[in-house]
């Protein structure tokens, strides 16, 4: 059996579920698509991604660094500045995240319409 077929995310014990538990998250997807454009420091990320709290941003950045999607670099400036960039692995995932972003922006009107229709009937 090839590595591609070795995992089944529908199985409770599948380690690939990590993707759904951690990476299929609105904040993670927004961080990844934001960093795809260019490296950013913490406060700029917080400003760019409206609505994310500093605590959640910090947690998500730590997860993404742990899983190899981003690199954290401490810059020797005054004051010290920390910059986040996508790794090669992160850039690969960013292509998928970006397609999801485009799909969402293109189709949100259909979702909103469906919600309105559903709510009117129930």
C-alpha positions as CSV (number, residue, x, y, z in Angstrom):
1,X,0.0,0.0,0.0
2,X,1.4,3.4,-0.9
3,X,1.9,6.1,1.7
4,X,-0.9,8.1,0.0
5,X,-3.4,5.3,0.7
6,X,-2.0,4.5,4.2
7,X,-4.1,7.0,6.0
8,X,-7.9,7.4,6.3
9,X,-9.0,10.6,8.0
10,X,-12.4,9.0,8.8
11,X,-10.7,6.5,11.0
12,X,-10.6,7.7,14.7
13,X,-6.9,6.7,15.1
14,X,-5.7,8.4,11.9
15,X,-2.8,10.8,12.6
16,X,-3.9,12.8,9.5
17,X,-6.8,14.1,11.5
18,X,-4.3,16.5,13.0
19,X,-4.9,18.5,9.8
20,X,-8.6,18.9,10.6
21,X,-8.1,19.5,14.3
22,X,-5.4,22.1,13.8
23,X,-5.0,23.4,10.3
24,X,-8.6,23.6,9.1
25,X,-9.2,26.5,11.4
26,X,-10.2,30.0,10.3
27,X,-7.4,31.7,12.2
28,X,-4.8,29.3,10.8
29,X,-6.0,29.8,7.3
30,X,-6.0,33.6,7.7
31,X,-2.5,33.6,9.1
32,X,-1.2,31.3,6.3
33,X,-2.8,33.4,3.5
34,X,-1.5,36.6,5.1
35,X,2.0,35.3,5.4
36,X,1.9,34.0,1.9
37,X,2.1,37.7,0.7
38,X,5.2,38.5,2.8
39,X,6.9,38.1,6.2
40,X,5.2,40.0,9.0
41,X,5.8,40.7,12.7
42,X,3.3,39.9,15.4
43,X,1.6,43.3,15.7
44,X,1.2,43.7,11.9
45,X,-0.4,40.2,11.8
46,X,-2.7,41.2,14.6
47,X,-3.6,44.4,12.8
48,X,-4.1,42.7,9.4
49,X,-6.2,39.8,10.7
50,X,-9.1,41.7,12.2
51,X,-10.8,40.2,15.2
52,X,-8.0,37.9,16.3
53,X,-6.9,38.3,19.9
54,X,-3.2,38.5,20.8
55,X,-3.6,35.2,22.9
56,X,-5.2,33.3,20.0
57,X,-2.6,34.7,17.5
58,X,0.2,33.7,19.7
59,X,-1.2,30.1,20.2
60,X,-1.8,29.7,16.5
61,X,1.7,30.9,15.6
62,X,3.2,28.5,18.0
63,X,1.2,25.6,16.5
64,X,2.2,26.5,13.0
65,X,5.9,26.8,14.0
66,X,5.7,23.4,15.8
67,X,4.2,21.7,12.7
68,X,6.8,23.2,10.4
69,X,4.6,25.7,8.5
70,X,6.2,28.9,9.7
71,X,9.6,30.1,10.8
72,X,10.0,32.5,13.7
73,X,13.0,34.8,13.4
74,X,14.2,37.2,16.2
75,X,15.6,40.3,14.5
76,X,18.5,42.1,16.1
77,X,16.8,45.5,16.2
78,X,16.0,48.0,19.0
79,X,13.5,47.1,20.2
80,X,13.9,43.4,19.4
81,X,11.4,42.4,16.7
82,X,10.1,38.9,15.8
83,X,9.2,38.1,12.3
84,X,7.2,35.2,10.9
85,X,7.6,33.7,7.5
86,X,6.3,30.6,5.7
87,X,8.6,27.7,5.3
88,X,8.8,25.8,2.0
89,X,6.3,23.4,3.6
90,X,4.1,26.3,4.6
91,X,4.2,27.8,1.1
92,X,3.0,24.5,-0.2
93,X,0.0,24.5,2.2
94,X,-0.6,28.2,1.5
95,X,-1.5,27.3,-2.1
96,X,-4.4,25.2,-0.8
97,X,-5.4,27.8,1.8
98,X,-5.4,30.5,-0.9
99,X,-7.7,28.4,-3.1
100,X,-10.0,28.0,-0.1
101,X,-9.9,31.7,0.4
102,X,-10.8,32.4,-3.2
103,X,-13.6,29.9,-3.2
104,X,-15.1,31.4,0.0
105,X,-15.0,34.9,-1.4
106,X,-16.5,33.8,-4.7
107,X,-19.3,31.7,-3.1
108,X,-20.2,33.4,0.1
109,X,-23.3,35.0,-1.6
110,X,-24.6,31.6,-2.4
111,X,-24.1,30.5,1.3
112,X,-25.8,33.6,2.6
113,X,-28.7,33.1,0.2
114,X,-29.1,29.4,1.3
115,X,-29.0,30.4,4.9
116,X,-31.7,33.0,4.3
117,X,-33.9,30.5,2.4
118,X,-33.5,27.9,5.1
119,X,-34.2,30.4,7.9
120,X,-37.4,31.6,6.1
121,X,-38.7,28.0,5.8
122,X,-37.9,26.9,9.4
